[in-house]
Amino acid sequence: MIKIRKIGIEDKEKIIAISSKIWEGEDYIDSVFDDWISDDKREFVCIADGESIYGFASMKILPDDTVWFEGLRVDPDARGKGYGSKLTEYLIERVKGRGGIIRLSTYFKNYESLHIVSKYGFQKIKGYNFLEKETSPVGINFSEKRIDLSGVDFIPIDWVFYANNTKNLSHIGGKLFCLGDENGNIHVSLSEKKGKDTTMNIFKANFTDPKNLKRYFAMAETFAFQMKQKYICTMLPFDEKFVNIATEYGFSLWEEVNENTVLLEKQF
């Protein structure tokens, strides 16, 4: 009988097996599984029939009481049977009683997830341009500057977007840094993940001359390498000049589109 239930440590092998079939084996679930099942602010569930698991999803409560929905996965061999919709509906029903807002982010080509969440009333509120580079020991000098979050609506930690407010900043403030010099600066956030997929995000850049931007990228990459972040990424609204300079520096753009990452929400 098909049912949705809480995931336990005994399910790890089956969950990772499903995850390994997704995003060409580059899915991140194996690096967060242990943290997710031990997080008392999180619900991590699967849809199963006896010993067989067909999909899973998770949501957690952020410090400002927003609910963050993530990790919706369905075994590619079990798609087309409505399992993703059942998981989404289950988690939405769990949130309804407490009210508030659910948010999620996803890649623009995650068509199945986008179709499911739009069916349940999620609407796009922001679009971002995600570029990625594996860190290396650049070794350029930099100074830490005062953090200035003016003009920033959401702060990405990995792919979780925290609204810029006092409650969230009390939780993530220690992961935010500003690097720069007298001519400009770049704001970054460190990963909350452990293991192989740690990612530092660039989420704000201030500069008077675009020619200086590569130097700020080098500062950010030096810092990321020092902090043992495997990747350095940008998570910013699209700016053609910024993207061109970033790709010249060595960042990879997964797709030639203006917005490849979307932030969605549903309000109750």
Secondary structure as UniProt FT lines:
FT   STRAND          2..6
FT   HELIX           9..11
FT   HELIX           12..19
FT   TURN            20..21
FT   HELIX           23..25
FT   HELIX           29..38
FT   TURN            40..41
FT   STRAND          42..49
FT   TURN            50..51
FT   STRAND          52..61
FT   TURN            63..64
FT   STRAND          67..74
FT   HELIX           76..78
FT   TURN            79..80
FT   HELIX           83..96
FT   TURN            97..98
FT   STRAND          101..107
FT   TURN            108..109
FT   HELIX           111..119
FT   TURN            120..121
FT   STRAND          123..134
FT   STRAND          143..144
FT   TURN            150..151
FT   STRAND          154..157
FT   TURN            158..159
FT   STRAND          160..163
FT   HELIX           166..172
FT   HELIX           173..175
FT   STRAND          176..181
FT   TURN            182..183
FT   STRAND          184..189
FT   TURN            196..197
FT   STRAND          199..207
FT   HELIX           210..212
FT   HELIX           213..226
FT   TURN            227..228
FT   STRAND          231..236
FT   HELIX           240..249
FT   STRAND          252..253
FT   STRAND          261..267
//
